[in-house]
Amino acid sequence: MMSTKMNWNKNGLVEAAINSVGGYPIGFIMGLVILPLSIGWIQKDPITANLTITMIYVGVSFVRTYLIRKIFLKYNIDDNFLRLGLSAIKKLRSSKMIYD
């Protein structure tokens, strides 16, 4: 019972990290697109504009979280995914040392 809870916590941690890291570039690109398009609107009706922009961010965040969750469930990704990434980094570093 305890190992299942620990495994679930690890899965949740990896999923949350990927979701957070993935959210930054998406939010950044959205800001580059949405904010310049809404400059005039923000000045005319700031409350409605801010509510609308916030709802757009919430909607995109919801879709991103949903899709990441579906990927984790489909491929049963857990802490082994993290170990795979770390071993790939180690291999890249060791191959660079050999070729230097």
C-alpha positions in Angstrom: 0.0 0.0 0.0 2.8 2.4 0.9 4.7 1.8 -2.4 1.6 2.6 -4.4 1.2 5.9 -2.6 4.9 6.7 -3.1 4.7 5.8 -6.8 1.7 8.0 -7.2 3.5 10.9 -5.5 6.5 10.4 -7.9 4.2 10.3 -10.9 2.5 13.4 -9.7 5.7 15.2 -9.2 7.1 14.4 -12.6 3.8 15.3 -14.2 3.6 18.6 -12.4 7.1 19.5 -13.3 6.5 18.8 -17.0 3.3 20.7 -16.9 4.9 23.7 -15.3 8.0 23.7 -17.6 5.7 23.2 -20.6 3.4 26.0 -19.4 6.1 28.7 -19.5 6.8 28.7 -23.3 3.1 28.4 -24.1 2.2 31.3 -21.8 5.1 33.4 -23.2 3.9 32.8 -26.8 0.3 33.5 -25.9 1.4 36.8 -24.3 3.3 37.8 -27.5 0.1 37.2 -29.5 -2.7 38.1 -27.2 -1.4 41.2 -25.4 -0.5 43.3 -28.5 -3.8 42.4 -30.1 -5.7 43.7 -27.0 -3.9 47.0 -26.2 -6.8 49.2 -27.5 -9.4 47.0 -25.9 -7.6 47.0 -22.5 -7.7 50.8 -22.5 -11.4 51.0 -23.4 -12.8 48.3 -21.2 -10.1 47.0 -18.8 -12.2 44.7 -16.7 -13.8 42.9 -19.6 -10.5 42.7 -21.4 -8.7 41.3 -18.4 -11.4 38.8 -17.7 -11.4 37.6 -21.3 -7.6 37.4 -21.5 -7.6 35.5 -18.2 -10.2 33.1 -19.4 -8.1 32.4 -22.5 -5.1 31.6 -20.4 -7.2 29.3 -18.1 -8.7 27.5 -21.2 -5.2 26.9 -22.7 -3.9 25.8 -19.3 -6.8 23.4 -18.9 -6.2 21.9 -22.3 -2.4 21.6 -21.7 -3.0 19.9 -18.4 -5.6 17.5 -19.8 -3.4 16.5 -22.7 -0.3 15.9 -20.5 -2.4 13.9 -18.1 -3.7 11.8 -21.1 -0.2 11.2 -22.3 0.9 10.1 -18.8 -2.0 7.7 -18.6 -1.6 6.3 -22.1 2.1 5.6 -21.8 2.1 4.8 -18.1 4.9 7.3 -17.6 6.4 7.3 -14.1 9.7 8.0 -12.5 11.3 5.7 -15.1 10.7 8.5 -17.6 12.8 10.8 -15.4 15.5 8.1 -15.1 15.5 7.6 -18.9 16.1 11.4 -19.3 18.9 11.4 -16.8 20.7 8.4 -18.3 20.4 10.1 -21.8 22.1 13.2 -20.4 24.9 11.1 -18.9 25.4 9.3 -22.2 25.6 12.6 -24.1 28.1 13.9 -21.6 30.3 10.8 -21.7 30.2 10.8 -25.5 31.4 14.4 -25.6 34.3 13.5 -23.4 35.3 10.8 -25.7 35.3 13.0 -28.8 37.0 16.0 -27.2 
